[in-house]
Amino acid sequence: MTNFAILPILIPFLAGILLAFTHKRILLTRRLAMMFALINVAAMTFLLILVLTEGSIVLETGNWMAPYGIILVLDPLSALLILTTSIILLAAVWYAPSSVSEEQESFYFYTFIFLLVTGVSGAFVTGDLFNLFVFFEVLLMASYALITHGGKKVQLRESIKYVLINLFSSMLFVTAISYIYAVLGTVNMAQLAERAAAADQLGIITTVAILLFFVFATKGAAFPLYYWLPRSYIVPNPVVSALFGALLTKVGVYSLIRTFTLIFHQQPEIMDQLFIWIGNLTMLFGVIGALASRNIKLIVAYNIIPAIGFMLVGIGIFNNDGLSGSIYYLLQDMIVKAALFLLAGTIATLAGTSDISKMGGMIRSHPALGWMFFLAGLVLAGVPPFSGFIGKLLLVRGAFEKGETATVIIMLLTSLLILLSIVRAFIQVFWGEGETGSEQKRKHLRHLIPAGFLMLFTVFLGIGAEAILPTVQHIADYLLNPQAYMELVLKEGR
């Protein structure tokens, strides 16, 4: 059973390699990509059920005991995020044929998508800090190819900024790992947690922790390091934008959750406040960008940033409600952002422009598209009873428990401004005198099916919260008890 921990990496990796050999046969490649995406969803569903019923899975690759070998850890948090990733992959592969030209598909498009998911899944499942860096680089290499896929001038311009900021953060990442290894003598996360708890060099460890915080905050697009994200995420094809918006920044958030609940919580009076105030500023500056934009894709892209702020605040609150809220918000935000990018891409394609001031009246020719976009906006803003409300309610409860009244006010204000940004876009695009995109009604109806598939999951996360919330709260308790992770990984070597 322990070998099952390799499946989240193995399935998309093998799929990507195989699709590289069939890339010229477009119809076959599409069918194989859909088949592998379905297999991945089925396998990840099985693994989540297995982890929840039988317990976490630890794979010691090459039979090298922890902490000496490469360790893969499939626990409830990583299993839940990997299943969410596989659902988003399925929607992306489903949407791609109606959005990507055959010429672009033939240039290893599906190979890069599956390799991107390989890196994301590997980052979620690794139990080793250096291999977290390696999987970051795998997903970044695939994203470098995808952001330039199509070869437009604007893509090349934005890709330079995207590549440079990620190269800089990767350099800082390696530097931080070097310092950690020099101080604690290991990169295994469980052993790092054990040694950090017993170390008497709190000043050095906290300094390294802050450096690592800014590495992951850069990759997660937190304030003030978010400026690279919005335009970089809107220049590729909508399928790529959906994958980027749903997955890439969330790997940075996951890394913060994993490392700062497990390893770097020796001085909470410093780290908790750092998370809370960076989170507050991220919420405010991100939503201001969304309100200032008149580009439908940019509005969605800027709304990634306040969501990151909500999650950072939950980590800083550091109680069950705070961490539960961050995890729940993370799950629903991955799905709703993917859906919103697909919907925004469809709107821009139909209208022939991304400028909302040049649109209008689309509700008459595309009512399903309009109401689906409006519903996604309600989810994003956290209007009850949708899934965004569940995560924010937990965060507000956790903030009150910790006495962070100012943070509660900022969260509520940000939620209202997010709703305003989406409602303004909805009114300008779908109401008014014009009838933008009416001539393409039937041609683009099939675009709605993958986005609708994702919206079903967001609705379930809201209405079916009673079924999911106990698992999320159990994960939060597990994160608050780092000893459980240490015993899970290191028990074999004792």
C-alpha positions as CSV (number, residue, x, y, z in Angstrom):
1,M,0.0,0.0,0.0
2,T,2.9,2.4,0.7
3,N,3.7,2.4,-3.1
4,F,0.4,4.1,-3.8
5,A,2.0,7.4,-2.6
6,I,3.9,7.6,-5.9
7,L,0.7,7.5,-8.0
8,P,0.0,11.3,-7.9
9,I,3.4,11.9,-9.5
10,L,3.5,8.8,-11.7
11,I,0.2,9.0,-13.5
12,P,0.4,12.6,-14.9
13,F,4.2,12.1,-15.6
14,L,3.6,9.0,-17.7
15,A,0.6,10.6,-19.4
16,G,2.7,13.6,-20.3
17,I,5.5,11.4,-21.8
18,L,3.0,9.2,-23.8
19,L,1.2,12.3,-25.2
20,A,4.5,13.6,-26.4
21,F,4.7,10.7,-28.8
22,T,1.2,11.2,-30.2
23,H,1.2,15.0,-30.4
24,K,0.8,15.1,-34.2
25,R,-2.3,13.0,-34.1
26,I,-4.6,15.5,-32.6
27,L,-7.8,13.5,-32.2
28,L,-5.9,10.6,-30.6
29,T,-4.1,12.9,-28.3
30,R,-7.3,14.6,-27.2
31,R,-8.9,11.2,-26.4
32,L,-5.8,9.9,-24.6
33,A,-5.5,13.2,-22.6
34,M,-9.2,12.9,-21.5
35,M,-8.7,9.2,-20.6
36,F,-5.6,9.9,-18.5
37,A,-7.4,12.8,-16.8
38,L,-10.3,10.6,-15.9
39,I,-8.0,7.9,-14.6
40,N,-6.2,10.5,-12.5
41,V,-9.4,11.6,-10.9
42,A,-10.5,8.0,-10.2
43,A,-7.1,7.2,-8.7
44,M,-6.9,10.3,-6.6
45,T,-10.4,9.7,-5.3
46,F,-9.4,6.2,-4.3
47,L,-6.3,7.5,-2.5
48,L,-8.2,10.1,-0.6
49,I,-10.7,7.5,0.6
50,L,-7.9,5.2,1.5
51,V,-6.0,7.9,3.5
52,L,-9.2,8.9,5.3
53,T,-10.2,5.4,6.3
54,E,-6.8,3.6,6.7
55,G,-4.5,6.4,7.6
56,S,-1.7,8.4,6.0
57,I,0.7,6.7,3.6
58,V,4.5,7.2,3.8
59,L,6.7,5.9,1.0
60,E,10.5,5.6,1.6
61,T,11.8,5.5,-1.9
62,G,14.6,3.0,-2.6
63,N,13.9,1.5,0.9
64,W,16.0,4.2,2.5
65,M,14.6,5.0,5.9
66,A,13.6,8.5,6.8
67,P,15.4,10.9,7.1
68,Y,18.1,9.5,4.9
69,G,16.1,8.8,1.7
70,I,13.5,10.7,-0.3
71,I,10.2,10.5,1.5
72,L,6.7,10.9,0.0
73,V,3.9,11.6,2.5
74,L,0.3,11.2,1.4
75,D,-1.7,12.6,4.4
76,P,-5.3,14.0,4.4
77,L,-4.2,17.5,3.5
78,S,-2.0,16.5,0.5
79,A,-4.6,13.9,-0.7
80,L,-7.4,16.4,-0.6
81,L,-5.4,19.0,-2.6
82,I,-4.2,16.4,-5.1
83,L,-7.8,15.3,-5.8
84,T,-8.9,18.9,-6.3
85,T,-5.9,19.3,-8.7
86,S,-7.0,16.3,-10.7
87,I,-10.6,17.6,-11.0
88,I,-9.3,20.9,-12.3
89,L,-7.0,19.0,-14.8
90,L,-10.1,17.1,-16.1
91,A,-12.0,20.4,-16.7
92,A,-9.0,21.9,-18.4
93,V,-8.5,19.0,-20.8
94,W,-12.2,18.9,-21.5
95,Y,-12.3,22.7,-22.3
96,A,-9.1,22.7,-24.4
97,P,-10.3,21.4,-27.8
98,S,-12.8,24.2,-28.1
99,S,-10.3,26.9,-27.2
100,V,-6.9,25.9,-28.4
101,S,-6.1,25.7,-32.1
102,E,-5.0,22.4,-33.6
103,E,-1.6,23.9,-34.4
104,Q,-1.0,24.8,-30.8
105,E,-2.3,21.4,-29.6
106,S,0.3,19.7,-31.8
107,F,3.1,21.6,-30.1
108,Y,3.1,19.3,-27.0
109,F,0.2,21.3,-25.4
110,Y,-1.2,18.3,-23.4
111,T,2.3,17.1,-22.5
112,F,3.1,20.4,-20.8
113,I,-0.3,20.4,-19.0
114,F,0.3,17.0,-17.5
115,L,3.9,17.8,-16.5
116,L,2.6,21.0,-14.8
117,V,0.3,18.8,-12.7
118,T,3.2,16.4,-12.1
119,G,5.1,19.2,-10.4
120,V,2.1,20.5,-8.5
121,S,1.2,17.0,-7.2
122,G,4.8,16.3,-6.3
123,A,5.0,19.5,-4.3
124,F,1.9,18.4,-2.4
125,V,3.2,14.9,-1.6
126,T,6.9,15.4,-0.9
127,G,8.2,15.2,2.7
128,D,11.6,16.7,1.8
129,L,12.3,20.5,1.6
130,F,14.9,20.1,-1.2
131,N,12.5,18.0,-3.2
132,L,9.8,20.6,-2.7
133,F,12.2,23.0,-4.5
134,V,12.7,20.3,-7.2
135,F,9.0,19.9,-7.8
136,F,8.6,23.7,-7.9
137,E,11.1,23.8,-10.7
138,V,9.3,21.0,-12.6
139,L,6.0,22.9,-12.5
140,L,7.7,26.2,-13.3
141,M,9.5,24.6,-16.3
142,A,6.1,23.4,-17.7
143,S,4.6,26.8,-16.9
144,Y,7.4,28.6,-18.8
145,A,6.4,26.6,-21.9
146,L,2.7,27.1,-21.4
147,I,2.9,30.9,-20.9
148,T,4.6,31.3,-24.2
149,H,2.5,28.7,-26.0
150,G,1.1,30.5,-29.1
151,G,4.1,32.8,-29.5
152,K,2.3,36.1,-29.4
153,K,4.3,39.2,-28.6
154,V,2.4,40.0,-25.5
155,Q,3.0,36.5,-24.2
156,L,6.8,36.8,-24.7
157,R,6.8,40.2,-23.0
158,E,5.0,39.0,-19.9
159,S,6.9,35.7,-19.8
160,I,10.2,37.5,-19.3
161,K,8.8,39.2,-16.2
162,Y,7.3,35.8,-15.0
163,V,10.5,33.9,-15.6
164,L,12.7,36.5,-13.9
165,I,10.7,36.8,-10.7
166,N,10.5,33.0,-10.4
167,L,14.2,32.6,-11.1
168,F,14.9,35.1,-8.3
169,S,12.6,33.4,-5.9
170,S,14.1,30.0,-6.7
171,M,17.6,31.4,-6.0
172,L,16.3,32.6,-2.6
173,F,14.7,29.2,-2.0
174,V,18.0,27.4,-2.6
175,T,19.8,29.9,-0.3
176,A,17.2,29.3,2.5
177,I,17.5,25.6,2.2
178,S,21.3,25.9,2.4
179,Y,21.0,27.9,5.6
180,I,18.5,25.5,7.1
181,Y,20.8,22.6,6.3
182,A,23.8,24.4,7.8
183,V,21.9,25.1,11.0
184,L,19.8,21.9,11.5
185,G,21.8,19.4,9.4
186,T,18.8,17.9,7.4
187,V,16.2,18.8,4.8
188,N,13.7,16.1,5.8
189,M,10.6,18.1,7.0
190,A,9.8,15.8,9.9
191,Q,13.4,15.8,11.2
192,L,13.6,19.6,10.6
193,A,10.6,19.9,12.8
194,E,12.1,17.7,15.5
195,R,15.5,19.6,15.5
196,A,14.0,23.0,15.2
197,A,11.9,22.4,18.3
198,A,15.0,21.3,20.3
199,A,17.4,24.0,18.9
200,D,18.7,26.9,21.0
201,Q,19.4,29.1,17.9
202,L,15.9,30.6,17.7
203,G,17.2,33.9,16.2
204,I,18.9,32.2,13.2
205,I,15.9,29.8,12.7
206,T,13.5,32.7,12.7
207,T,15.6,34.7,10.3
208,V,15.7,31.7,7.9
209,A,11.9,31.2,8.4
210,I,11.3,34.9,7.3
211,L,13.5,34.4,4.3
212,L,11.5,31.2,3.4
213,F,8.3,33.1,4.0
214,F,9.2,35.7,1.4
215,V,10.1,32.9,-1.1
216,F,6.7,31.2,-0.8
217,A,5.0,34.6,-0.6
218,T,6.6,35.6,-3.9
219,K,5.4,32.3,-5.5
220,G,2.0,32.8,-3.9
221,A,1.8,36.4,-5.0
222,A,1.4,38.0,-1.6
223,F,1.9,41.7,-0.9
224,P,4.2,43.4,-2.0
225,L,5.4,40.7,-4.3
226,Y,2.2,40.2,-6.4
227,Y,2.9,42.7,-9.2
228,W,4.2,40.0,-11.6
229,L,1.0,37.9,-11.5
230,P,-2.1,39.6,-13.1
231,R,-0.9,40.3,-16.6
232,S,1.3,37.1,-16.7
233,Y,-1.8,35.0,-16.0
234,I,-4.1,36.6,-18.7
235,V,-1.8,36.4,-21.7
236,P,-1.9,32.6,-22.3
237,N,-4.9,30.6,-23.6
238,P,-7.9,30.6,-21.1
239,V,-7.1,26.9,-20.3
240,V,-3.6,27.8,-19.2
241,S,-4.8,30.8,-17.3
242,A,-7.3,28.6,-15.5
243,L,-4.5,26.1,-14.5
244,F,-2.2,28.9,-13.4
245,G,-4.9,30.7,-11.4
246,A,-6.1,27.6,-9.7
247,L,-2.8,25.8,-9.0
248,L,0.4,27.8,-9.1
249,T,-0.1,30.3,-6.3
250,K,-1.9,27.6,-4.2
251,V,1.3,25.6,-4.2
252,G,3.0,28.6,-2.5
253,V,0.2,28.8,0.1
254,Y,0.4,25.0,0.7
255,S,4.1,25.3,1.3
256,L,3.5,28.1,3.8
257,I,0.9,26.0,5.6
258,R,3.1,22.9,5.7
259,T,6.4,24.4,6.7
260,F,5.1,27.0,9.2
261,T,2.8,24.7,11.0
262,L,5.4,21.9,11.1
263,I,8.8,23.5,11.4
264,F,8.9,27.3,12.0
265,H,6.5,28.1,14.8
266,Q,9.0,28.6,17.7
267,Q,8.3,32.4,17.9
268,P,4.6,32.8,17.2
269,E,4.6,36.4,18.4
270,I,6.7,37.3,15.3
271,M,5.5,34.8,12.7
272,D,1.8,35.0,13.4
273,Q,1.7,38.8,13.1
274,L,3.8,38.6,9.9
275,F,1.2,36.4,8.3
276,I,-1.7,38.4,9.6
277,W,-0.5,41.8,8.4
278,I,0.9,40.6,5.1
279,G,-2.4,38.9,4.6
280,N,-4.4,42.0,5.4
281,L,-2.3,44.1,3.0
282,T,-2.6,41.4,0.3
283,M,-6.4,41.4,0.6
284,L,-6.7,45.2,0.3
285,F,-4.2,45.8,-2.5
286,G,-5.4,42.9,-4.5
287,V,-9.1,43.9,-4.5
288,I,-8.1,47.5,-5.3
289,G,-6.5,46.2,-8.5
290,A,-9.7,44.3,-9.4
291,L,-11.8,47.4,-8.9
292,A,-9.4,49.5,-11.0
293,S,-9.4,47.2,-14.0
294,R,-11.8,47.2,-16.9
295,N,-10.4,44.0,-18.4
296,I,-12.6,41.0,-17.6
297,K,-9.6,38.6,-17.4
298,L,-7.6,41.1,-15.3
299,I,-10.6,41.4,-12.9
300,V,-10.4,37.6,-12.3
301,A,-6.6,37.6,-12.1
302,Y,-6.5,40.4,-9.5
303,N,-9.1,38.6,-7.4
304,I,-6.5,35.8,-7.0
305,I,-4.5,38.1,-4.7
306,P,-7.1,38.9,-2.0
307,A,-7.8,35.2,-1.8
308,I,-4.2,34.6,-1.0
309,G,-4.5,37.2,1.7
310,F,-7.5,35.4,3.3
311,M,-5.4,32.2,3.5
312,L,-2.4,33.9,5.0
313,V,-4.5,35.4,7.7
314,G,-5.8,32.0,8.6
315,I,-2.3,30.6,9.0
316,G,-1.4,33.6,11.2
317,I,-4.5,33.1,13.4
318,F,-3.1,29.6,14.1
319,N,-6.1,28.0,15.8
320,N,-8.5,25.4,14.5
321,D,-10.9,27.8,13.0
322,G,-8.2,29.8,11.3
323,L,-6.4,26.8,9.8
324,S,-9.8,25.2,8.9
325,G,-10.8,28.4,7.2
326,S,-7.6,28.6,5.2
327,I,-7.9,25.0,4.0
328,Y,-11.5,25.3,3.1
329,Y,-11.0,28.6,1.3
330,L,-8.0,27.0,-0.5
331,L,-10.1,24.1,-1.8
332,Q,-13.0,26.2,-3.0
333,D,-10.8,28.9,-4.4
334,M,-8.8,26.5,-6.6
335,I,-12.0,25.3,-8.2
336,V,-13.9,28.7,-8.5
337,K,-10.8,30.4,-9.9
338,A,-10.4,27.8,-12.6
339,A,-14.1,28.1,-13.5
340,L,-13.9,32.0,-13.6
341,F,-10.9,32.0,-15.9
342,L,-12.7,29.6,-18.3
343,L,-15.8,31.8,-18.2
344,A,-13.9,35.0,-18.6
345,G,-12.0,33.5,-21.6
346,T,-15.3,32.5,-23.1
347,I,-16.7,36.0,-22.6
348,A,-13.7,37.6,-24.2
349,T,-13.8,35.2,-27.2
350,L,-17.5,35.9,-27.8
351,A,-17.1,39.6,-27.5
352,G,-13.9,39.9,-29.4
353,T,-12.5,42.0,-26.6
354,S,-11.6,41.8,-23.0
355,D,-12.7,45.4,-22.2
356,I,-16.0,45.3,-20.3
357,S,-16.8,48.9,-21.4
358,K,-17.1,47.6,-25.0
359,M,-19.5,44.8,-24.1
360,G,-23.1,44.7,-23.2
361,G,-26.4,42.8,-23.6
362,M,-24.8,39.3,-23.6
363,I,-27.5,38.0,-21.2
364,R,-30.0,37.9,-24.1
365,S,-27.9,35.6,-26.3
366,H,-25.9,33.8,-23.6
367,P,-28.1,33.6,-20.4
368,A,-26.4,30.4,-19.1
369,L,-23.0,32.0,-19.4
370,G,-24.2,35.1,-17.6
371,W,-25.8,33.4,-14.7
372,M,-22.9,31.0,-14.3
373,F,-20.5,34.0,-14.1
374,F,-22.8,35.7,-11.6
375,L,-23.0,32.5,-9.5
376,A,-19.1,32.2,-9.6
377,G,-18.9,35.8,-8.4
378,L,-21.2,35.1,-5.4
379,V,-19.0,32.1,-4.5
380,L,-15.9,34.2,-4.8
381,A,-17.3,37.0,-2.6
382,G,-18.4,34.5,0.1
383,V,-22.1,35.1,-0.1
384,P,-24.0,32.5,1.9
385,P,-24.7,29.6,1.4
386,F,-21.9,29.2,-1.1
387,S,-18.5,27.6,-0.4
388,G,-16.6,30.9,-0.1
389,F,-18.9,31.8,2.9
390,I,-17.9,28.7,4.8
391,G,-14.2,29.4,4.6
392,K,-14.6,33.1,5.5
393,L,-17.0,32.3,8.4
394,L,-14.3,30.0,9.9
395,L,-11.7,32.7,9.4
396,V,-13.8,35.4,11.0
397,R,-14.6,33.1,14.0
398,G,-10.9,32.3,14.4
399,A,-9.9,36.0,14.2
400,F,-12.4,36.9,16.9
401,E,-11.1,34.1,19.0
402,K,-7.6,35.5,18.7
403,G,-8.8,39.1,19.3
404,E,-8.0,40.3,15.7
405,T,-10.9,42.7,15.3
406,A,-9.2,44.9,12.8
407,T,-8.5,41.8,10.6
408,V,-12.2,40.9,10.7
409,I,-13.1,44.4,9.5
410,I,-10.6,44.1,6.7
411,M,-11.9,40.7,5.7
412,L,-15.5,41.8,5.6
413,L,-14.6,45.0,3.6
414,T,-12.5,43.0,1.1
415,S,-15.4,40.6,0.6
416,L,-17.8,43.5,-0.2
417,L,-15.3,45.0,-2.6
418,I,-14.7,41.6,-4.4
419,L,-18.5,41.3,-4.8
420,L,-18.6,44.9,-6.2
421,S,-15.8,44.1,-8.8
422,I,-17.7,41.0,-10.0
423,V,-21.2,42.6,-10.0
424,R,-19.8,45.6,-11.9
425,A,-18.3,43.3,-14.6
426,F,-21.5,41.3,-14.7
427,I,-23.7,44.4,-15.3
428,Q,-21.5,45.9,-18.0
429,V,-21.0,42.6,-19.8
430,F,-24.5,41.1,-19.7
431,W,-26.9,44.1,-19.4
432,G,-27.1,47.2,-21.5
433,E,-28.2,48.0,-25.0
434,G,-25.8,45.9,-27.0
435,E,-25.9,42.2,-27.8
436,T,-22.3,41.3,-27.9
437,G,-21.3,37.9,-29.3
438,S,-24.9,36.9,-30.3
439,E,-23.7,35.5,-33.7
440,Q,-21.6,32.8,-31.9
441,K,-24.2,31.4,-29.6
442,R,-24.2,27.8,-30.6
443,K,-20.5,27.6,-31.5
444,H,-19.4,28.4,-27.9
445,L,-22.2,26.7,-25.9
446,R,-19.8,23.7,-25.4
447,H,-17.4,26.0,-23.5
448,L,-19.9,26.1,-20.6
449,I,-19.8,22.4,-19.9
450,P,-16.3,22.2,-18.2
451,A,-17.0,25.4,-16.3
452,G,-20.4,24.1,-15.2
453,F,-18.7,20.9,-14.1
454,L,-16.4,22.9,-11.8
455,M,-19.3,25.0,-10.5
456,L,-21.1,21.9,-9.4
457,F,-18.1,21.2,-7.0
458,T,-18.2,24.8,-5.6
459,V,-22.0,24.5,-5.0
460,F,-21.4,21.1,-3.3
461,L,-18.6,22.6,-1.1
462,G,-21.2,25.2,0.1
463,I,-24.4,23.2,0.4
464,G,-22.6,20.0,1.4
465,A,-20.3,21.6,3.9
466,E,-21.5,19.4,6.7
467,A,-20.0,16.4,4.9
468,I,-16.6,18.0,4.3
469,L,-16.1,20.3,7.2
470,P,-15.3,17.6,9.8
471,T,-12.5,16.3,7.6
472,V,-11.1,19.9,7.2
473,Q,-11.3,20.5,10.9
474,H,-9.5,17.1,11.5
475,I,-6.7,18.3,9.1
476,A,-6.4,21.5,11.1
477,D,-6.1,19.6,14.4
478,Y,-3.4,17.5,12.7
479,L,-1.5,20.6,11.6
480,L,-1.7,22.0,15.0
481,N,0.0,18.9,16.3
482,P,3.3,18.6,14.4
483,Q,4.3,15.6,16.6
484,A,1.8,13.5,14.7
485,Y,3.6,14.2,11.4
486,M,7.0,13.6,12.9
487,E,5.9,10.2,14.3
488,L,4.3,9.2,11.0
489,V,7.5,9.9,9.0
490,L,10.2,9.0,11.5
491,K,8.7,5.9,13.2
492,E,10.4,3.5,10.9
493,G,13.9,4.8,11.7
494,R,13.5,4.7,15.4
